[in-house]
Amino acid sequence: MKLRFRQLQAFHAIIETGTVTGAADLLAISQPGISNLLSQLENQSPVRLFERRNGRLIPTPEANVLFQEVDTVVRSLDHVQQTLLHLQDMRLGQLQIASQHSLSFSFMPRLISQFARAHHPDLKIEFQSQYSPKIQEWVHAGLYELGVCELPLLTDGLEETRFAIEMQLVMHKSNPLARHEVLTPNIVKQEPFIVTGTDHTVNRALRNHYQAAGETLNIRVQSHLFKNLLSLVNEGMGVALIDRLFLEYEPPGDYVVRPFRPLISLPMAIITSSRKPLSKVGHAFHEELVQALTDHDCKLLTRTDPRGLPKTSEPQTSAGLTG
C-alpha cells in the first residue's frame, strides 16, 4: 500500500469539516477532486473508513483512529509551511553577531534592537563583544555569522567591508586646552596622554604624528578599552583619542571633545565567512549596518557583498590607517 500525502490531507479535511464541500473549501480544490482523492484512499485501505448515510459520510471507528495519526502529520506540515513563510519574510531566524568593544556598548545594541523591532519580532539574537582577533576567529569558525572588528585581519577566509571612524581628542572640561577649536601635537605638546596598547593602530599613528611634529608624546596611562580611557579622562588623568562613533552614544560627562589634526582614523571591517553563505536575515542586517555607518559619516573604504561579490573599492586615504 502506497499512500500519498494529498489523499491523507483530503481524508483529514473531510473529518475535520464534516463534509466533502467543507473539505474542498478548506483545501481550495474542487469537490470532484476531494471525492477522487478519497476514493483512491478507500481503494487502498484494508479497512472501511466511511459509511454513506443519506448522502453523508460517517467516519468509522477505524477512521477516527487513523485521523489521530494523520492529524499529527498534516499539522506538522502546516507548521513547516508556515515556518518557510516566516523565514521568507524574516520574521523567524537567528542573527549571530560579534563586535569589538567600543561599538558594542551602545551603537550595536541600538541598531540590533531597531532592526528586530521594525521587521523581525520573533528573531533569535546572539550578540557578544570581544577583542578583534578573537572575533575574526569566531566568524572564520562559523560560531558567529557576522562580526565587526578592527583591522588588520589576522585570519584568512573572511569577506570584509572596510570602514574608518575618525578619532577625536577628549579632555576634562577644566583643561585649558579646551579653548582651542582644533588640537595638534604642537598645541597638546607634553600634556599627559591616556592611550590604548602600544601596538594599537591609533597609538602607532599618534606616535608617528608627534615624531613628525618634533614633539615628545607623554604617555601617562595605557588601557585597552576606549570606555576605560574616557573614564580616566573624566577623572582628570589626561587626554585621550577616542573614536567619534563611540562618543556619539556616550552620556554627557566632565569632558569635552575636539578634532585632532593630522586626522587619525580607526580602520575597521564588517566581516563574514567566505566559506559559509549569509542567511537572508544576516544579509539584511549587513545592509542595515552599512547604511547606519554611512549615516554616521563613517568612511567606507572597500565594499564587498557578503556573498563575496565586490561592489566598490576606494583607496585608503585617511591618515593613520594601517593593515
Summary of the structure (lengths in Angstrom):
residues: 323
radius of gyration: 31.3
end to end distance: 66.6
largest distance: 105.5
contacts: 1001
relative contact order: 0.13
helix: 43%
strand: 24%
